[in-house]
Amino acid sequence: MAPPRNVRRPSLLTNGSVYNRRTSILHRAHTVEFDDNDASPSAPPLNLMDQVFGYESVSFDAVNVPPPEDPPPRSPGESGSPGPSGAGPSGDGEDAAAREAREAREAARGRWGTTLSEQEARTALLAHVKRHCCYGASAARNMAITALDHASALQYSLETFTERRETAWSFSPYLGEEVDGADNGPAPLPWQLEVHPSQPFTSEVKCQPVPHTSSVKQCHRCKGSGSTLCVDCHGKGWVHCISCHGNGYDTDASGYKERCFYCHSSIHGRGRQDCVKCSAKGKMTCPTCEGGGLLLCFIQLTVTWRVNVSEHIVDRMSVPEDLVRNVTGAIAFVEEGPRVLPIAHFPDETINMASAQLLRDHERDFSSQRILAQRHQVQVIPVTGATYKWKSSKGEFYVYGNEHKVYAPDYPQTCCCGCSIL
């Protein structure tokens, strides 16, 4: 006599494991069908997972694992330690601080003096007007440019390349592969595993099982049967014929009856159509275990590398920061290393203060991650402010960046109807 449906056969092992690691014998007891309409857990019960030393608090939700304490960065005065500019004393006795200050002054003299002529400013404005259908070009052609003011916007940017490690229980269908369990040795701790980024300063994510944490458990969704009841026919293998409404016959206007064309060949009798979803079997292959009834459970390590960017912009004209951020200029200072020190001798004190503040912020914000490398730079972006007069209108426009982009908030010849103004 067949056992009643939905009755679970007792587990072979009290801890839920059905795999013997020493004898490599798989014990399958697939006699239970699981109704997929019932509420099914999204993961195996946590109390059935093996206890792994160093991972006692791991669950199916990823948890960040702080790195072990790194040795403090060496101060500039220590032997062999780079100074604020990333280089030690030069061969002529010049220390790092003096060298940084000298290079910054040279950058300021050589690059901050970039200027535009009146014709170059007008050409940039005409190109800007051409990109706007509602701007008239005659104002740009005929306006009198009465003054040019040359300045520079400074963009300080700090990049911190961090590594974050998270652990969580995970599972996949067990298909008979070798199981790397506790018999193979103790599991290494998360930060003991050798996992490296593909290249520095590139965001990416890698996942891998923690060695020696695998075990085989019964599938929590199908209870080890390898199948679930079909949600369309509820395990019957058939559904009522929608053409004859379950009668098995179609009747024409004259009252003549004939067998229903749609269900006459059903293996389940008249008025019933074979369920298409399950091919009239009444059950589906369990998608969680792919029909095997078993799951390979293991602790998964997720390593995330991320480039965290902060910046500070110093603009002494009226160009919005979002516009300055999207153009290029001359690189006046750049440094890269495992850790960088604040800029201390840049001619603009605002940059020195921003460098110190952003480095402190990154040290605080990424204390639960490992800082692998840092890079910071100062970019000098040329800005030219042009004062103009056209008819009775007076105003200003700005040409900024190596791309000669234009910001003209008060351009005097505009309309709002999408038409062209000649």
C-alpha positions as a Markdown table, in Angstrom:
| # | Residue | x | y | z |
|---|---|---|---|---|
| 1 | Met | 0.0 | 0.0 | 0.0 |
| 2 | Ala | 1.4 | 3.4 | -1.0 |
| 3 | Pro | 2.2 | 5.8 | 1.8 |
| 4 | Pro | -0.2 | 8.8 | 2.1 |
| 5 | Arg | 0.9 | 12.0 | 0.3 |
| 6 | Asn | 2.5 | 14.8 | 2.1 |
| 7 | Val | 3.8 | 12.5 | 4.9 |
| 8 | Arg | 7.5 | 13.0 | 5.6 |
| 9 | Arg | 9.7 | 10.0 | 6.0 |
| 10 | Pro | 12.0 | 10.3 | 9.1 |
| 11 | Ser | 15.4 | 11.8 | 8.4 |
| 12 | Leu | 18.3 | 9.5 | 8.2 |
| 13 | Leu | 20.4 | 11.8 | 10.4 |
| 14 | Thr | 19.2 | 14.0 | 13.2 |
| 15 | Asn | 21.1 | 17.0 | 12.0 |
| 16 | Gly | 19.4 | 16.9 | 8.6 |
| 17 | Ser | 22.5 | 15.7 | 6.8 |
| 18 | Val | 22.0 | 12.9 | 4.3 |
| 19 | Tyr | 25.6 | 12.6 | 3.2 |
| 20 | Asn | 28.3 | 10.4 | 4.7 |
| 21 | Arg | 31.6 | 12.0 | 4.0 |
| 22 | Arg | 33.7 | 9.0 | 5.0 |
| 23 | Thr | 31.9 | 6.4 | 2.8 |
| 24 | Ser | 30.8 | 8.9 | 0.1 |
| 25 | Ile | 27.4 | 7.1 | 0.1 |
| 26 | Leu | 24.3 | 9.2 | -0.9 |
| 27 | His | 21.1 | 8.3 | 0.8 |
| 28 | Arg | 18.1 | 9.4 | -1.1 |
| 29 | Ala | 14.6 | 9.0 | 0.3 |
| 30 | His | 12.3 | 10.7 | -2.2 |
| 31 | Thr | 8.8 | 9.7 | -1.2 |
| 32 | Val | 7.4 | 13.1 | -0.3 |
| 33 | Glu | 5.8 | 15.6 | -2.7 |
| 34 | Phe | 5.7 | 19.2 | -1.7 |
| 35 | Asp | 2.8 | 21.4 | -2.5 |
| 36 | Asp | 4.3 | 24.6 | -4.0 |
| 37 | Asn | 1.2 | 26.5 | -2.8 |
| 38 | Asp | 2.3 | 26.0 | 0.8 |
| 39 | Ala | 4.6 | 28.6 | 2.2 |
| 40 | Ser | 8.1 | 27.4 | 1.7 |
| 41 | Pro | 11.2 | 28.8 | 3.3 |
| 42 | Ser | 13.7 | 30.7 | 1.1 |
| 43 | Ala | 16.7 | 28.9 | 2.7 |
| 44 | Pro | 17.4 | 25.8 | 4.7 |
| 45 | Pro | 16.8 | 26.1 | 8.5 |
| 46 | Leu | 19.9 | 27.8 | 10.0 |
| 47 | Asn | 20.0 | 25.3 | 12.9 |
| 48 | Leu | 20.8 | 22.5 | 10.4 |
| 49 | Met | 23.9 | 24.2 | 9.2 |
| 50 | Asp | 27.2 | 22.9 | 10.5 |
| 51 | Gln | 29.0 | 24.9 | 13.2 |
| 52 | Val | 32.3 | 26.2 | 11.8 |
| 53 | Phe | 34.9 | 27.8 | 14.0 |
| 54 | Gly | 35.2 | 31.5 | 13.4 |
| 55 | Tyr | 31.9 | 31.6 | 11.6 |
| 56 | Glu | 29.5 | 30.9 | 14.5 |
| 57 | Ser | 27.4 | 34.0 | 13.9 |
| 58 | Val | 27.1 | 33.6 | 10.1 |
| 59 | Ser | 23.5 | 33.5 | 8.7 |
| 60 | Phe | 22.0 | 33.6 | 5.2 |
| 61 | Asp | 22.2 | 37.4 | 5.3 |
| 62 | Ala | 25.6 | 38.8 | 4.3 |
| 63 | Val | 27.5 | 40.4 | 7.2 |
| 64 | Asn | 30.6 | 42.6 | 6.9 |
| 65 | Val | 33.8 | 41.3 | 8.5 |
| 66 | Pro | 36.1 | 44.1 | 9.6 |
| 67 | Pro | 39.8 | 43.5 | 8.6 |
| 68 | Pro | 42.4 | 42.9 | 11.2 |
| 69 | Glu | 44.3 | 46.0 | 12.5 |
| 70 | Asp | 46.8 | 47.3 | 9.9 |
| 71 | Pro | 50.1 | 48.7 | 11.1 |
| 72 | Pro | 49.9 | 52.5 | 11.4 |
| 73 | Pro | 51.3 | 54.4 | 8.4 |
| 74 | Arg | 54.9 | 55.7 | 8.9 |
| 75 | Ser | 55.4 | 59.3 | 9.6 |
| 76 | Pro | 57.4 | 61.5 | 7.1 |
| 77 | Gly | 60.4 | 61.6 | 9.4 |
| 78 | Glu | 60.9 | 57.8 | 9.5 |
| 79 | Ser | 63.6 | 56.3 | 7.4 |
| 80 | Gly | 62.5 | 55.4 | 3.9 |
| 81 | Ser | 59.1 | 56.8 | 4.4 |
| 82 | Pro | 57.8 | 59.1 | 1.6 |
| 83 | Gly | 56.9 | 62.6 | 2.3 |
| 84 | Pro | 53.7 | 64.4 | 1.4 |
| 85 | Ser | 54.6 | 64.5 | -2.3 |
| 86 | Gly | 55.2 | 60.8 | -2.4 |
| 87 | Ala | 59.0 | 61.1 | -2.8 |
| 88 | Gly | 61.8 | 61.1 | -0.3 |
| 89 | Pro | 64.6 | 63.7 | -0.2 |
| 90 | Ser | 66.1 | 64.5 | -3.5 |
| 91 | Gly | 69.7 | 64.1 | -4.4 |
| 92 | Asp | 70.5 | 67.8 | -3.9 |
| 93 | Gly | 69.3 | 67.7 | -0.3 |
| 94 | Glu | 65.9 | 69.2 | -1.0 |
| 95 | Asp | 63.3 | 67.7 | 1.4 |
| 96 | Ala | 59.9 | 66.5 | 0.3 |
| 97 | Ala | 57.9 | 69.5 | 1.7 |
| 98 | Ala | 60.2 | 72.0 | -0.1 |
| 99 | Arg | 60.0 | 70.1 | -3.3 |
| 100 | Glu | 56.2 | 70.0 | -3.1 |
| 101 | Ala | 56.0 | 73.7 | -2.5 |
| 102 | Arg | 58.4 | 74.5 | -5.4 |
| 103 | Glu | 56.5 | 72.2 | -7.9 |
| 104 | Ala | 53.2 | 73.8 | -6.9 |
| 105 | Arg | 54.6 | 77.3 | -7.4 |
| 106 | Glu | 55.9 | 76.3 | -10.8 |
| 107 | Ala | 52.6 | 74.8 | -11.7 |
| 108 | Ala | 50.8 | 78.0 | -10.6 |
| 109 | Arg | 53.1 | 80.2 | -12.7 |
| 110 | Gly | 53.1 | 78.0 | -15.8 |
| 111 | Arg | 49.4 | 76.9 | -15.9 |
| 112 | Trp | 47.2 | 79.3 | -13.9 |
| 113 | Gly | 48.1 | 82.1 | -16.4 |
| 114 | Thr | 46.2 | 80.5 | -19.3 |
| 115 | Thr | 44.2 | 83.2 | -21.0 |
| 116 | Leu | 41.8 | 83.6 | -23.9 |
| 117 | Ser | 41.6 | 86.4 | -26.4 |
| 118 | Glu | 38.4 | 88.2 | -27.2 |
| 119 | Gln | 38.1 | 86.4 | -30.5 |
| 120 | Glu | 38.5 | 83.0 | -28.8 |
| 121 | Ala | 35.9 | 83.9 | -26.2 |
| 122 | Arg | 33.4 | 85.0 | -28.9 |
| 123 | Thr | 34.1 | 81.8 | -31.0 |
| 124 | Ala | 33.3 | 79.7 | -27.9 |
| 125 | Leu | 30.1 | 81.6 | -27.3 |
| 126 | Leu | 29.0 | 81.2 | -30.9 |
| 127 | Ala | 29.6 | 77.4 | -30.7 |
| 128 | His | 27.5 | 77.4 | -27.5 |
| 129 | Val | 24.7 | 79.3 | -29.1 |
| 130 | Lys | 24.6 | 77.0 | -32.1 |
| 131 | Arg | 23.8 | 74.1 | -29.8 |
| 132 | His | 20.7 | 75.8 | -28.5 |
| 133 | Cys | 17.8 | 76.1 | -31.0 |
| 134 | Cys | 16.2 | 78.9 | -29.0 |
| 135 | Tyr | 19.3 | 81.1 | -28.9 |
| 136 | Gly | 19.8 | 83.8 | -31.5 |
| 137 | Ala | 23.3 | 84.1 | -33.0 |
| 138 | Ser | 23.3 | 87.9 | -33.8 |
| 139 | Ala | 23.8 | 88.9 | -30.1 |
| 140 | Ala | 27.0 | 86.7 | -30.0 |
| 141 | Arg | 28.3 | 88.1 | -33.2 |
| 142 | Asn | 27.5 | 91.8 | -32.6 |
| 143 | Met | 27.9 | 92.2 | -28.8 |
| 144 | Ala | 30.7 | 94.4 | -27.6 |
| 145 | Ile | 33.0 | 92.5 | -25.2 |
| 146 | Thr | 34.1 | 95.2 | -22.8 |
| 147 | Ala | 36.3 | 93.2 | -20.4 |
| 148 | Leu | 38.0 | 89.8 | -19.9 |
| 149 | Asp | 38.7 | 88.4 | -16.5 |
| 150 | His | 41.0 | 85.4 | -16.3 |
| 151 | Ala | 41.0 | 83.1 | -13.3 |
| 152 | Ser | 41.2 | 79.4 | -12.5 |
| 153 | Ala | 39.0 | 76.9 | -10.7 |
| 154 | Leu | 40.8 | 74.3 | -8.6 |
| 155 | Gln | 39.4 | 70.8 | -8.3 |
| 156 | Tyr | 40.9 | 68.6 | -5.6 |
| 157 | Ser | 39.9 | 64.9 | -5.8 |
| 158 | Leu | 40.7 | 62.0 | -3.5 |
| 159 | Glu | 40.2 | 58.4 | -4.5 |
| 160 | Thr | 40.4 | 55.6 | -1.9 |
| 161 | Phe | 40.5 | 52.0 | -3.1 |
| 162 | Thr | 38.9 | 49.8 | -0.5 |
| 163 | Glu | 38.2 | 46.1 | 0.0 |
| 164 | Arg | 35.2 | 44.8 | 1.9 |
| 165 | Arg | 34.6 | 41.2 | 2.9 |
| 166 | Glu | 31.3 | 39.7 | 3.8 |
| 167 | Thr | 30.3 | 36.1 | 4.7 |
| 168 | Ala | 26.9 | 34.3 | 4.5 |
| 169 | Trp | 25.6 | 30.8 | 4.2 |
| 170 | Ser | 24.7 | 29.9 | 0.6 |
| 171 | Phe | 23.5 | 26.8 | -1.2 |
| 172 | Ser | 23.3 | 25.3 | -4.7 |
| 173 | Pro | 21.9 | 22.0 | -6.1 |
| 174 | Tyr | 24.1 | 19.0 | -5.2 |
| 175 | Leu | 24.9 | 17.1 | -8.3 |
| 176 | Gly | 27.3 | 14.6 | -7.0 |
| 177 | Glu | 30.5 | 16.7 | -6.9 |
| 178 | Glu | 33.2 | 16.3 | -4.3 |
| 179 | Val | 32.3 | 17.9 | -1.0 |
| 180 | Asp | 35.0 | 20.0 | 0.7 |
| 181 | Gly | 33.9 | 19.6 | 4.3 |
| 182 | Ala | 35.4 | 19.8 | 7.8 |
| 183 | Asp | 37.2 | 16.5 | 7.3 |
| 184 | Asn | 39.6 | 18.3 | 5.0 |
| 185 | Gly | 40.8 | 20.7 | 7.8 |
| 186 | Pro | 39.8 | 23.8 | 9.6 |
| 187 | Ala | 38.2 | 26.6 | 7.6 |
| 188 | Pro | 40.4 | 29.7 | 7.1 |
| 189 | Leu | 39.1 | 33.0 | 8.4 |
| 190 | Pro | 37.8 | 35.5 | 5.9 |
| 191 | Trp | 40.9 | 37.8 | 5.8 |
| 192 | Gln | 43.2 | 34.8 | 5.6 |
| 193 | Leu | 42.0 | 33.9 | 2.1 |
| 194 | Glu | 44.1 | 35.1 | -0.8 |
| 195 | Val | 41.7 | 37.1 | -3.0 |
| 196 | His | 43.1 | 39.9 | -5.2 |
| 197 | Pro | 41.5 | 42.5 | -7.5 |
| 198 | Ser | 42.0 | 42.2 | -11.2 |
| 199 | Gln | 43.6 | 45.7 | -11.3 |
| 200 | Pro | 43.9 | 48.6 | -8.8 |
| 201 | Phe | 41.4 | 51.4 | -8.7 |
| 202 | Thr | 38.7 | 49.4 | -10.5 |
| 203 | Ser | 35.4 | 48.5 | -8.8 |
| 204 | Glu | 34.5 | 44.8 | -8.9 |
| 205 | Val | 33.0 | 41.9 | -6.9 |
| 206 | Lys | 34.2 | 38.3 | -6.5 |
| 207 | Cys | 32.5 | 35.5 | -4.7 |
| 208 | Gln | 33.9 | 32.1 | -3.6 |
| 209 | Pro | 33.2 | 29.4 | -1.2 |
| 210 | Val | 35.2 | 29.3 | 2.1 |
| 211 | Pro | 37.3 | 26.1 | 2.0 |
| 212 | His | 36.2 | 23.2 | 4.3 |
| 213 | Thr | 32.7 | 24.6 | 5.1 |
| 214 | Ser | 30.6 | 22.5 | 2.6 |
| 215 | Ser | 28.1 | 19.8 | 3.5 |
| 216 | Val | 25.1 | 18.2 | 1.8 |
| 217 | Lys | 21.6 | 18.8 | 3.2 |
| 218 | Gln | 18.1 | 17.8 | 2.2 |
| 219 | Cys | 16.3 | 20.3 | 0.0 |
| 220 | His | 14.1 | 22.5 | 2.2 |
| 221 | Arg | 11.6 | 23.2 | -0.6 |
| 222 | Cys | 10.7 | 19.7 | -1.8 |
| 223 | Lys | 11.7 | 17.9 | 1.5 |
| 224 | Gly | 14.0 | 15.8 | -0.5 |
| 225 | Ser | 11.5 | 14.5 | -3.0 |
| 226 | Gly | 13.0 | 16.3 | -6.0 |
| 227 | Ser | 9.6 | 17.5 | -7.2 |
| 228 | Thr | 6.9 | 20.0 | -6.3 |
| 229 | Leu | 3.2 | 19.9 | -7.1 |
| 230 | Cys | 2.2 | 21.7 | -10.3 |
| 231 | Val | 0.6 | 25.1 | -9.4 |
| 232 | Asp | -1.7 | 25.0 | -12.4 |
| 233 | Cys | -3.4 | 21.6 | -11.9 |
| 234 | His | -2.5 | 21.2 | -8.2 |
| 235 | Gly | -1.0 | 17.8 | -8.7 |
| 236 | Lys | -4.0 | 16.3 | -10.7 |
| 237 | Gly | -2.3 | 16.4 | -14.1 |
| 238 | Trp | -5.4 | 17.9 | -15.7 |
| 239 | Val | -7.5 | 21.0 | -15.8 |
| 240 | His | -11.1 | 21.5 | -16.8 |
| 241 | Cys | -11.6 | 22.0 | -20.5 |
| 242 | Ile | -12.4 | 25.6 | -21.1 |
| 243 | Ser | -14.0 | 24.8 | -24.5 |
| 244 | Cys | -16.7 | 22.4 | -23.3 |
| 245 | His | -16.7 | 23.6 | -19.7 |
| 246 | Gly | -15.9 | 20.0 | -18.5 |
| 247 | Asn | -18.9 | 18.4 | -20.3 |
| 248 | Gly | -16.8 | 16.6 | -22.9 |
| 249 | Tyr | -19.2 | 17.5 | -25.7 |
| 250 | Asp | -19.8 | 20.5 | -27.9 |
| 251 | Thr | -23.4 | 21.2 | -29.0 |
| 252 | Asp | -24.2 | 23.1 | -32.2 |
| 253 | Ala | -27.2 | 25.3 | -32.9 |
| 254 | Ser | -29.3 | 22.4 | -34.0 |
| 255 | Gly | -28.6 | 20.5 | -30.8 |
| 256 | Tyr | -26.2 | 18.0 | -32.3 |
| 257 | Lys | -23.6 | 16.8 | -29.9 |
| 258 | Glu | -20.1 | 15.7 | -30.8 |
| 259 | Arg | -16.9 | 15.0 | -28.7 |
| 260 | Cys | -15.0 | 18.1 | -27.8 |
| 261 | Phe | -12.1 | 18.6 | -30.1 |
| 262 | Tyr | -9.8 | 20.0 | -27.4 |
| 263 | Cys | -10.2 | 17.3 | -24.7 |
| 264 | His | -11.2 | 14.2 | -26.6 |
| 265 | Ser | -7.7 | 12.8 | -26.6 |
| 266 | Ser | -6.9 | 13.6 | -23.0 |
| 267 | Ile | -5.5 | 10.6 | -21.0 |
| 268 | His | -7.6 | 11.8 | -18.0 |
| 269 | Gly | -11.0 | 11.4 | -19.7 |
| 270 | Arg | -13.6 | 13.6 | -21.2 |
| 271 | Gly | -14.0 | 17.2 | -20.1 |
| 272 | Arg | -10.4 | 17.3 | -18.9 |
| 273 | Gln | -7.4 | 18.8 | -20.7 |
| 274 | Asp | -4.0 | 17.5 | -20.0 |
| 275 | Cys | -2.0 | 20.1 | -18.0 |
| 276 | Val | 0.5 | 21.7 | -20.3 |
| 277 | Lys | 2.7 | 23.1 | -17.6 |
| 278 | Cys | 3.6 | 19.7 | -16.1 |
| 279 | Ser | 2.9 | 17.6 | -19.2 |
| 280 | Ala | 0.0 | 15.9 | -17.4 |
| 281 | Lys | 2.4 | 14.5 | -14.6 |
| 282 | Gly | 1.0 | 16.6 | -11.8 |
| 283 | Lys | 4.4 | 17.5 | -10.5 |
| 284 | Met | 7.3 | 19.7 | -11.5 |
| 285 | Thr | 11.1 | 19.3 | -11.1 |
| 286 | Cys | 12.0 | 21.2 | -7.9 |
| 287 | Pro | 13.8 | 24.4 | -9.1 |
| 288 | Thr | 15.9 | 24.7 | -5.9 |
| 289 | Cys | 17.6 | 21.3 | -6.0 |
| 290 | Glu | 17.0 | 20.7 | -9.8 |
| 291 | Gly | 15.3 | 17.3 | -9.0 |
| 292 | Gly | 18.1 | 15.8 | -6.9 |
| 293 | Gly | 16.5 | 16.4 | -3.6 |
| 294 | Leu | 19.9 | 17.5 | -2.1 |
| 295 | Leu | 21.6 | 20.9 | -1.6 |
| 296 | Leu | 25.3 | 21.7 | -1.2 |
| 297 | Cys | 25.5 | 24.2 | 1.6 |
| 298 | Phe | 28.6 | 26.3 | 2.2 |
| 299 | Ile | 29.8 | 29.6 | 3.6 |
| 300 | Gln | 30.3 | 32.1 | 0.8 |
| 301 | Leu | 32.9 | 34.9 | 0.9 |
| 302 | Thr | 32.0 | 38.0 | -1.1 |
| 303 | Val | 34.8 | 40.4 | -1.7 |
| 304 | Thr | 33.9 | 43.9 | -2.9 |
| 305 | Trp | 36.5 | 46.4 | -4.2 |
| 306 | Arg | 35.3 | 49.9 | -4.7 |
| 307 | Val | 36.8 | 53.2 | -5.7 |
| 308 | Asn | 35.4 | 55.9 | -3.3 |
| 309 | Val | 35.8 | 59.4 | -4.7 |
| 310 | Ser | 35.5 | 62.7 | -2.9 |
| 311 | Glu | 36.3 | 66.1 | -4.2 |
| 312 | His | 36.4 | 69.8 | -3.4 |
| 313 | Ile | 36.1 | 72.6 | -5.9 |
| 314 | Val | 37.4 | 76.1 | -5.4 |
| 315 | Asp | 35.8 | 78.5 | -8.0 |
| 316 | Arg | 36.1 | 82.3 | -7.6 |
| 317 | Met | 33.8 | 83.0 | -10.4 |
| 318 | Ser | 30.1 | 82.1 | -10.8 |
| 319 | Val | 30.4 | 78.8 | -12.8 |
| 320 | Pro | 28.3 | 76.1 | -11.0 |
| 321 | Glu | 30.4 | 73.2 | -9.6 |
| 322 | Asp | 28.5 | 70.6 | -11.6 |
| 323 | Leu | 29.8 | 72.3 | -14.8 |
| 324 | Val | 33.4 | 72.6 | -13.6 |
| 325 | Arg | 33.3 | 68.9 | -12.6 |
| 326 | Asn | 32.7 | 67.8 | -16.2 |
| 327 | Val | 35.6 | 69.5 | -17.9 |
| 328 | Thr | 39.4 | 69.1 | -17.8 |
| 329 | Gly | 42.3 | 71.3 | -17.0 |
| 330 | Ala | 46.0 | 71.0 | -16.2 |
| 331 | Ile | 47.2 | 68.6 | -13.5 |
| 332 | Ala | 49.2 | 70.7 | -11.0 |
| 333 | Phe | 49.7 | 67.9 | -8.4 |
| 334 | Val | 49.2 | 64.1 | -8.3 |
| 335 | Glu | 50.2 | 61.5 | -5.8 |
| 336 | Glu | 49.4 | 57.8 | -5.4 |
| 337 | Gly | 50.4 | 55.2 | -2.7 |
| 338 | Pro | 49.1 | 52.8 | -0.1 |
| 339 | Arg | 48.3 | 55.8 | 2.0 |
| 340 | Val | 48.7 | 59.5 | 1.1 |
| 341 | Leu | 49.3 | 62.3 | 3.4 |
| 342 | Pro | 47.4 | 65.7 | 3.3 |
| 343 | Ile | 48.7 | 68.3 | 0.9 |
| 344 | Ala | 50.3 | 70.9 | 3.0 |
| 345 | His | 52.2 | 73.4 | 0.7 |
| 346 | Phe | 49.8 | 74.1 | -2.2 |
| 347 | Pro | 49.6 | 77.9 | -2.9 |
| 348 | Asp | 45.9 | 78.0 | -2.3 |
| 349 | Glu | 45.3 | 77.2 | 1.4 |
| 350 | Thr | 41.7 | 76.1 | 0.7 |
| 351 | Ile | 43.1 | 73.1 | -1.1 |
| 352 | Asn | 45.4 | 72.2 | 1.8 |
| 353 | Met | 42.4 | 72.3 | 4.2 |
| 354 | Ala | 40.2 | 70.3 | 1.9 |
| 355 | Ser | 42.9 | 67.6 | 1.5 |
| 356 | Ala | 43.3 | 67.2 | 5.3 |
| 357 | Gln | 39.5 | 67.1 | 5.8 |
| 358 | Leu | 38.7 | 64.6 | 3.1 |
| 359 | Leu | 41.5 | 62.2 | 4.2 |
| 360 | Arg | 40.1 | 62.3 | 7.7 |
| 361 | Asp | 36.6 | 61.6 | 6.4 |
| 362 | His | 37.8 | 58.6 | 4.4 |
| 363 | Glu | 39.7 | 57.2 | 7.3 |
| 364 | Arg | 36.5 | 57.4 | 9.4 |
| 365 | Asp | 34.0 | 56.3 | 6.8 |
| 366 | Phe | 36.0 | 53.2 | 5.7 |
| 367 | Ser | 37.2 | 52.0 | 9.1 |
| 368 | Ser | 35.3 | 48.7 | 8.6 |
| 369 | Gln | 37.1 | 48.0 | 5.3 |
| 370 | Arg | 40.7 | 47.7 | 4.3 |
| 371 | Ile | 42.2 | 50.6 | 2.4 |
| 372 | Leu | 44.4 | 49.2 | -0.3 |
| 373 | Ala | 45.5 | 52.4 | -2.0 |
| 374 | Gln | 44.8 | 56.1 | -2.3 |
| 375 | Arg | 45.3 | 58.7 | -5.0 |
| 376 | His | 44.7 | 62.4 | -4.9 |
| 377 | Gln | 45.3 | 65.2 | -7.4 |
| 378 | Val | 44.7 | 68.9 | -8.0 |
| 379 | Gln | 43.5 | 70.0 | -11.3 |
| 380 | Val | 43.7 | 73.6 | -12.5 |
| 381 | Ile | 40.7 | 74.5 | -14.7 |
| 382 | Pro | 41.0 | 77.8 | -16.7 |
| 383 | Val | 38.0 | 80.1 | -16.4 |
| 384 | Thr | 37.6 | 83.3 | -18.4 |
| 385 | Gly | 34.8 | 85.7 | -17.5 |
| 386 | Ala | 33.6 | 88.1 | -20.3 |
| 387 | Thr | 31.7 | 91.3 | -19.7 |
| 388 | Tyr | 29.6 | 92.4 | -22.7 |
| 389 | Lys | 27.1 | 95.0 | -23.9 |
| 390 | Trp | 24.5 | 94.3 | -26.6 |
| 391 | Lys | 21.9 | 97.0 | -27.4 |
| 392 | Ser | 20.5 | 97.9 | -24.0 |
| 393 | Ser | 21.6 | 94.7 | -22.3 |
| 394 | Lys | 24.7 | 94.2 | -20.2 |
| 395 | Gly | 25.9 | 90.9 | -18.8 |
| 396 | Glu | 28.6 | 88.3 | -18.4 |
| 397 | Phe | 29.4 | 84.8 | -19.8 |
| 398 | Tyr | 32.1 | 82.4 | -18.8 |
| 399 | Val | 34.4 | 80.2 | -20.9 |
| 400 | Tyr | 35.8 | 77.3 | -18.8 |
| 401 | Gly | 37.9 | 74.2 | -19.2 |
| 402 | Asn | 40.2 | 73.0 | -21.9 |
| 403 | Glu | 37.1 | 72.2 | -23.9 |
| 404 | His | 36.1 | 75.9 | -24.0 |
| 405 | Lys | 32.6 | 75.2 | -22.6 |
| 406 | Val | 30.4 | 78.2 | -22.0 |
| 407 | Tyr | 28.1 | 79.2 | -19.2 |
| 408 | Ala | 25.9 | 82.1 | -20.2 |
| 409 | Pro | 23.0 | 82.3 | -17.7 |
| 410 | Asp | 21.8 | 85.8 | -18.9 |
| 411 | Tyr | 22.2 | 85.4 | -22.6 |
| 412 | Pro | 20.2 | 88.3 | -24.0 |
| 413 | Gln | 18.7 | 86.7 | -27.1 |
| 414 | Thr | 16.6 | 83.7 | -26.2 |
| 415 | Cys | 13.0 | 82.6 | -26.7 |
| 416 | Cys | 11.0 | 79.7 | -25.3 |
| 417 | Cys | 9.0 | 78.4 | -28.3 |
| 418 | Gly | 11.7 | 76.4 | -30.0 |
| 419 | Cys | 11.9 | 78.7 | -32.9 |
| 420 | Ser | 15.1 | 80.2 | -34.5 |
| 421 | Ile | 16.0 | 83.8 | -34.0 |
| 422 | Leu | 17.9 | 85.4 | -36.9 |
